[in-house]
Amino acid sequence: MTVIIENEAEYRFPFDYEETIRAVVREALKEEGCPFDAEVSVVITDNAGIREINREYRGIDSETDVLSFPAAEYPAPADFSGMEDDPELFDPDTGEFLLGDIMISAERAEKQAEEYGHPLIRELAFLTAHSMLHLMGYDHINDEERIAMEERQERVLQNLGITRA
């Protein structure tokens, strides 16, 4: 597993944010039964940076907390069948499955942690887990999908001992 992390905002987290992100990525892949060694790219940015990307790629001119850019389209959430048939989804040098890219606004994460009354490490882990599920084909367009995603996110965080308190 390769997790490429770039902190373009140079935000100073009061904990080892890289280890937190890697642990959540690893646990989400395990929990969803990804059969491949995977590569994920994570960019930590600020509100201005994420707003620009949100406007450019989604046509929404506002900041958000996290954006996900999956490399693959799934027949169903976390259905990895047939992926090996598409060589474009695998790094030719490492053989790793190119899962996609995650962008997190550190400013938004900090603000949301305060609003929800839990530690910043929990918010960063939550946003990473949420985005990982998007990279594996999950969405939350309707209540059924939203509930499924929330249950899976919570399971990943509980497995890592990352709680709201």
TIDRENMAR-433899 format. One record per residue (C-alpha): residue in three letters; x, y, z; residue number from 1. Coordinates in steps of 0.02 Angstrom, whole numbers. Layout:
<vextors>
- ALA:X:Y:Z:NUM
...
</vextors>
This chain:
<vextors>
- MET:0:0:0:1
- THR:63:171:-48:2
- VAL:-14:329:24:3
- ILE:59:486:-52:4
- ILE:25:633:64:5
- GLU:56:815:18:6
- ASN:23:952:145:7
- GLU:14:1097:23:8
- ALA:-65:1208:156:9
- GLU:83:1171:272:10
- TYR:-46:1151:409:11
- ARG:28:1098:576:12
- PHE:-76:960:654:13
- PRO:-49:927:840:14
- PHE:-26:740:803:15
- ASP:54:630:672:16
- TYR:-73:664:535:17
- GLU:20:558:407:18
- GLU:11:404:517:19
- THR:-173:437:552:20
- ILE:-213:450:367:21
- ARG:-113:293:326:22
- ALA:-197:194:466:23
- VAL:-371:245:406:24
- VAL:-329:205:224:25
- ARG:-261:34:275:26
- GLU:-412:-6:384:27
- ALA:-539:51:253:28
- LEU:-456:-58:121:29
- LYS:-457:-206:240:30
- GLU:-636:-176:296:31
- GLU:-699:-167:117:32
- GLY:-599:-318:61:33
- CYS:-492:-235:-71:34
- PRO:-399:-381:-151:35
- PHE:-258:-273:-218:36
- ASP:-111:-178:-152:37
- ALA:-173:0:-177:38
- GLU:-107:175:-202:39
- VAL:-199:329:-138:40
- SER:-150:511:-151:41
- VAL:-202:633:-12:42
- VAL:-181:821:-22:43
- ILE:-204:929:132:44
- THR:-255:1103:77:45
- ASP:-343:1258:142:46
- ASN:-516:1326:108:47
- ALA:-459:1428:-42:48
- GLY:-373:1278:-121:49
- ILE:-520:1160:-100:50
- ARG:-641:1293:-160:51
- GLU:-541:1313:-320:52
- ILE:-541:1125:-354:53
- ASN:-726:1112:-308:54
- ARG:-765:1250:-433:55
- GLU:-654:1177:-570:56
- TYR:-708:995:-558:57
- ARG:-884:1003:-488:58
- GLY:-943:1175:-542:59
- ILE:-980:1221:-360:60
- ASP:-902:1386:-308:61
- SER:-886:1355:-122:62
- GLU:-769:1273:1:63
- THR:-802:1099:64:64
- ASP:-719:983:188:65
- VAL:-663:842:74:66
- LEU:-663:795:-109:67
- SER:-641:621:-181:68
- PHE:-583:577:-356:69
- PRO:-600:389:-385:70
- ALA:-497:313:-524:71
- ALA:-620:172:-558:72
- GLU:-804:150:-586:73
- TYR:-877:7:-486:74
- PRO:-1022:-106:-534:75
- ALA:-1073:-93:-350:76
- PRO:-988:-18:-197:77
- ALA:-825:-108:-157:78
- ASP:-853:-231:-300:79
- PHE:-676:-251:-364:80
- SER:-720:-389:-488:81
- GLY:-653:-359:-661:82
- MET:-537:-219:-609:83
- GLU:-384:-324:-650:84
- ASP:-442:-323:-832:85
- ASP:-408:-136:-847:86
- PRO:-219:-104:-849:87
- GLU:-251:84:-836:88
- LEU:-304:56:-655:89
- PHE:-135:-14:-603:90
- ASP:34:70:-586:91
- PRO:146:-14:-715:92
- ASP:298:-3:-601:93
- THR:225:-61:-435:94
- GLY:72:-157:-491:95
- GLU:-32:-63:-362:96
- PHE:-215:-27:-393:97
- LEU:-235:161:-419:98
- LEU:-380:196:-305:99
- GLY:-388:384:-329:100
- ASP:-360:552:-248:101
- ILE:-422:635:-89:102
- MET:-416:821:-49:103
- ILE:-450:880:129:104
- SER:-466:1059:190:105
- ALA:-370:1069:354:106
- GLU:-461:1231:396:107
- ARG:-631:1151:374:108
- ALA:-578:997:471:109
- GLU:-522:1104:617:110
- LYS:-683:1206:615:111
- GLN:-793:1050:606:112
- ALA:-699:965:748:113
- GLU:-737:1117:856:114
- GLU:-920:1121:800:115
- TYR:-946:936:833:116
- GLY:-849:940:997:117
- HIS:-724:804:956:118
- PRO:-535:803:930:119
- LEU:-460:856:764:120
- ILE:-383:683:744:121
- ARG:-559:611:742:122
- GLU:-617:734:610:123
- LEU:-466:702:498:124
- ALA:-492:514:517:125
- PHE:-678:531:480:126
- LEU:-648:634:323:127
- THR:-517:509:264:128
- ALA:-632:360:295:129
- HIS:-777:448:210:130
- SER:-671:488:58:131
- MET:-598:312:51:132
- LEU:-773:242:38:133
- HIS:-808:360:-107:134
- LEU:-648:298:-190:135
- MET:-718:122:-175:136
- GLY:-884:164:-257:137
- TYR:-995:215:-111:138
- ASP:-1106:367:-117:139
- HIS:-1239:449:-8:140
- ILE:-1367:511:-133:141
- ASN:-1513:429:-43:142
- ASP:-1545:380:138:143
- GLU:-1506:196:112:144
- GLU:-1334:236:38:145
- ARG:-1300:369:170:146
- ILE:-1339:248:312:147
- ALA:-1228:113:235:148
- MET:-1084:236:217:149
- GLU:-1104:301:394:150
- GLU:-1102:125:465:151
- ARG:-944:81:369:152
- GLN:-856:244:416:153
- GLU:-896:216:598:154
- ARG:-834:36:592:155
- VAL:-666:91:518:156
- LEU:-645:222:654:157
- GLN:-700:104:794:158
- ASN:-578:-28:733:159
- LEU:-440:101:753:160
- GLY:-503:161:922:161
- ILE:-537:335:856:162
- THR:-692:395:947:163
- ARG:-789:557:961:164
- ALA:-731:593:1140:165
</vextors>
